[in-house]
């Protein structure tokens, strides 16, 4: 199985991209191609990328910005059976893609694999994870996933493209990965493997207002009002976060757009 790794970048993280490409160069699994979708600083990025002569690299230049737009453009040229979503500030343990391929081979019906993120600088997990491997049974189990946890079979999922209204650089600043998972949810189709396959610095603090607005848009697209109220009450009771105002700003904006 060949893996295509999609790396969107604005071209302003040279050290991080170096770290990422070095980690990809050290992978134990060699059937990978790296697709770098550049949305700025083209010449400097091209010079940096050209150093990695052992990697199968494709470069795409885009004049428009947007994370989902970049991923969709990368999908157009990806030749791998498996797609892995990357960020320009993450990096990988040496066995990351060997683990992903082996999991797909073991779980024959899986079209999407979810894994874990770890912060080796702070020596902490990126978020709280379940320790049991399993197929995802309920759509609500997908709501807190991050894009770099996701690998999928390009020609097996129902909808490989990302909603270009969602994600950094678009109207709603996040939620494109959750929307992707919800669009491709099916029984025994998404498998969670509780093993670290990617590194990323752990984010601090609570969600920004723009992130809550985007969350409302994703829920507005995929759930009824009753589910939304339950989620908001959970956040209020367990996290002490009152997100009603900004959540419904996003929820209503998406509903209005659809109508």
Secondary structure, DSSP 4 states (H G I P E B T S, - for coil): --EEEEEEE-S--HHHHHHHHHHHHT-S---EEEEEEE-S-HHHHHHHHTT-TTSEEEEEE-SS--HHHHHHHHHHH---SEEEEE-TT-B--TTHHHHHHHHHHHSTT-SEEEEEEEETTTTEESS---SS-EE--SGGGGTT--GGGEEEETTTSS--S--TTBSTTSSB-S-HHHHHHHHT--TTTEEEEEEEEEE-PPP-SPPPHHHHHHHHHHHHHHS-HHHHHHHHHHIIIII----HHHHHHHHHHHHHHH-
